[in-house]
Amino acid sequence: MSFPENLNLDQHTLINLEIGYNFGQRANYFLYEIRDTKSLVTITIANENSGSLVYDYSARNQKLPAGMQNLSYNNIATTTARSGP
């Protein structure tokens, strides 16, 4: 598992780490803080259908829908499921 950005565990910047699914791919969710900025980033785990992808759900991301651009996260939780019915 690789951490996003300049995440430094020695500086206690990791707030929460969860494992779940993102758009049907297994993924690692990272909630962390660097200086005064909190980030929520998901990195999917490559499989036979797709490579590893990065999704940034942080408030500063202008690509998010307007209603999600000012959210602030204190913790995260993910749902998990098995593939198939």
Buried (B, 14 or more C-beta within 10 A) or exposed (E): EEBBEEBEEEEEBBBBEBEBBBEEBBBBBBBBBBEEEBBBBBBBBEEEEEEEBEBBBBBEBEEBEEEEEEEEBEEBEEEEEEEEE
